Amino acid sequence: MTWKILIEKIENGFIVRHPAEVSDDEVKTGFQYDETDEFGELKCMEQMLCFVKGHFGEHYSKHNKKNIIIEIEDTN
C-alpha cells in the first residue's frame, strides 16, 4: 500500500488530499481559520500537521520513549 498526501495552501487555510482507506477515491479534508484571529493561521497549521501525523499512524503515547509533538511556541 502506498501512503501519500497532498497539502494545498489556500487563502485562509489548507486542503489535505489523500486516498480513501477502502476505495480508490480521493478524500479532501479542509482546515480553515478566521482571518480576524491574530494566531488563526498558526492554529490552523497546527491542526493540519496533527492531522497529517495521525494519518501516517503517529500518535502520542506516554509509553513511548519518544513522541512527535506539534505545538505553537510563544517566544515572548
N, C-alpha and C positions, 0 to 999 in steps of 0.2 A: 504494500500500500504506500502510495506517495502522499506525504503530508505537505500541503502548500497553503499559502495565504497571500493575499494581495491587499495592501493598505493604500487607500487613496485619500489624500488630503483634500477636503472640500472647504468652502468658505467659512463655515462655522463648526467644523469637526472633522470626522473621519468616517470612511466607509470601509469595512473589512469584508472582503470576499473570500470564500473558501468553499471547497466541495462539501456537499451534504454527506453525512456519515453512511446513509443507506442507499444512496442513488447517485447518479452522475450529475444531478442538478447542482447549481451554484447557489449558495446561501449568502445573503447580504445582511450584515449587521451594522447598524448606524450608531455613531456616537456624536452627539451634538452638544454645544454649550451655548449659554446665554451670553451674548456679547457685552451685556452690562455688568457681568460679574468680572471683577478685576483678575481673578485667577481661574476663570472658566476654562480657558484653553488648556492650562496645565492640568486641571482636574479631569478634563475630557481625555487628554492624552494618557493620564494615569489609568483611567478606566479602560481605555482601549488596550494599553500594554498589559494590564492584568488579564483582560480577555484573551489576548494572544498567548500569554503564558499558560493559561488554563487550557486553551485549545491544543497546545502541544503537550499537555499532560503534566505540567509542573504545578504542584500545589504545595502550600506551606504545611509543614508538619513539625510539631515540637519534637518528634522522634528523629528527624533528620539532623545530621551534624551540620549541614549547610542548606540554606534556603535562598531562593531569589526573592528579594524584597523590592517592590516598586513603590516609591513614595515621593512626595514633594518635600523637599528640604528647605526650610526657611533659614537663610543665612544672616538675617538681621538680629 
